[in-house]
Amino acid sequence: MSKKARLILAMVIIEGALAGIWWYLARYGMANPDRVTADFQAVVGQTMGTAMGGLLGLGFILFVAAARSDRKAAQQKTPR
């Protein structure tokens, strides 16, 4: 499996986990309005959105680096 494919798989799993946490916290806030602050939903949305967006940006940079690494490895395998 290429480094690009492994990175994409890892990013999908991590983003899915973050989305699950976001979903859980949003449902917790709706189910327990007396146990959370008034701005709980906004804070959760901003925090999780920032985390997911930052991770996605980092993932793009890592994808470019993985593609370059895969390309270099493929060039070294082929005989000249």
JOQUI-V938277 format. One record per residue. N is the residue number from 1. SS is DSSP state (2 for helix, 1 for strand, 0 for the rest). PSI is psi in whole degrees, 0 to 359 (999 if undefined). Layout:
# JOQUI-V938277
n=N ss=SS psi=PSI
n=N ss=SS psi=PSI
This chain:
# JOQUI-V938277
n=1 ss=0 psi=134
n=2 ss=0 psi=163
n=3 ss=2 psi=326
n=4 ss=2 psi=315
n=5 ss=2 psi=319
n=6 ss=2 psi=320
n=7 ss=2 psi=316
n=8 ss=2 psi=316
n=9 ss=2 psi=315
n=10 ss=2 psi=319
n=11 ss=2 psi=320
n=12 ss=2 psi=318
n=13 ss=2 psi=314
n=14 ss=2 psi=316
n=15 ss=2 psi=322
n=16 ss=2 psi=319
n=17 ss=2 psi=317
n=18 ss=2 psi=321
n=19 ss=2 psi=323
n=20 ss=2 psi=318
n=21 ss=2 psi=317
n=22 ss=2 psi=314
n=23 ss=2 psi=315
n=24 ss=2 psi=312
n=25 ss=2 psi=321
n=26 ss=2 psi=316
n=27 ss=2 psi=324
n=28 ss=2 psi=316
n=29 ss=2 psi=322
n=30 ss=2 psi=324
n=31 ss=2 psi=335
n=32 ss=0 psi=65
n=33 ss=0 psi=338
n=34 ss=0 psi=346
n=35 ss=0 psi=356
n=36 ss=0 psi=163
n=37 ss=0 psi=168
n=38 ss=0 psi=329
n=39 ss=0 psi=21
n=40 ss=2 psi=312
n=41 ss=2 psi=319
n=42 ss=2 psi=318
n=43 ss=2 psi=317
n=44 ss=2 psi=316
n=45 ss=2 psi=315
n=46 ss=2 psi=316
n=47 ss=2 psi=310
n=48 ss=2 psi=323
n=49 ss=2 psi=318
n=50 ss=2 psi=317
n=51 ss=2 psi=314
n=52 ss=2 psi=320
n=53 ss=2 psi=318
n=54 ss=2 psi=319
n=55 ss=2 psi=322
n=56 ss=2 psi=320
n=57 ss=2 psi=316
n=58 ss=2 psi=321
n=59 ss=2 psi=322
n=60 ss=2 psi=316
n=61 ss=2 psi=316
n=62 ss=2 psi=327
n=63 ss=2 psi=317
n=64 ss=2 psi=318
n=65 ss=2 psi=321
n=66 ss=2 psi=322
n=67 ss=2 psi=319
n=68 ss=2 psi=318
n=69 ss=2 psi=317
n=70 ss=2 psi=320
n=71 ss=2 psi=317
n=72 ss=2 psi=320
n=73 ss=2 psi=323
n=74 ss=2 psi=324
n=75 ss=2 psi=326
n=76 ss=2 psi=334
n=77 ss=2 psi=324
n=78 ss=0 psi=134
n=79 ss=0 psi=147
n=80 ss=0 psi=999
